[in-house]
Amino acid sequence: MADPNFKPSPHTPIAREALDQIFFNARTHNKWQNKPVPQSLLRQLADVLKMGPTSANTSPARFLFLESRAAKERLSPFMSEGNRAKTAAAPVTAIVAYDTEFYEKLPKLFPHADARSWFVGKPEHIQETAFRNSSLQGGYFIIAARALGLDTGPMSGFDQAGVNKEFFPEGKVKVNFICNLGYGDPEGVMPRSPRFTFEEFCTIL
């Protein structure tokens, strides 16, 4: 059945200024201003990123926002040495994780088919779908944060087993990556690393 609220996209490219904010001028931040991120902005961020597509609307990503000192102290022992101090200093640290039982929500999220049955009893399919689509949602998270005026510092240097045991002891949710969030201090930005030319990483057939 067609969605009565659906409005077709105008298919108009966004302004260069928006692309600059999201991609060309945006950087990964390592130092942070002492400026809090309102919880209302975190809610707005979630409302934006959840609109990005996932296969069969599985939406497996789960976001745990750490803003208190106590929560950061729980995470600190599991961060690599190079990531520990900047994580402690960030106004918010997001643990981007995925729910390995995401398919239990499919009767709500994908009601026009029995999508739950596509996954039950198929652990490899579950893991692949959860990790791939939570990674997509993690990308949407970064883009949405930048679009809303926030800076990000995504990281993969951490003890995965330790984070899972500390924050997701029930075992069904698992960490994908960790991302600091707030208002970056430009003094901590490293020089822009080189990027490929089109021919070095793209092929047209």
Order of alpha helices (4+ residues) and beta strands (2+ residues): alpha-alpha-beta-alpha-alpha-beta-alpha-alpha-beta-alpha-beta-alpha
